[in-house]
């Protein structure tokens, strides 16, 4: 009975140490990869790790390279986030986002990849013959070249 009471008392404390909502403090946050100030709400990105640490990036390319270079082991990443280009500042799941790549999307580190929360938003932003449609695997492959 004593053990149960102790668990009931400690449970809220244990759960409060978990993951917090991911957010980017635009204009104040520093990119974990290139150390530039994160200001563009259309291209920001973030990830969280198993230990609950959050990293923010000024460009999707910085996030992909940060993990690809081994600075953070990929098996330590619990979630990948990108800003929805159509709703600046809104973070969405990078693994399920819809992407476009091309010169029309001048991102801070020239990865020139824009993310969208839906295929409809992606299609509205497409520039004929000047953009390439990608998924998460394609984005990672492109940006690690």
ABEGO torsion letter per residue (X at the ends): XAAAAAAAAAAAAAAAABBBBBBBBBGABBBAAAGBBBABAAABBBBBBAAGBBBBBABAAAAAAAAAAGABBAAABABBBBBBAABBGBBBBAAABBBBBEAABBBAAGAGBBBBABAAAAAAABBBGABBBBBAAAAAAAAAX
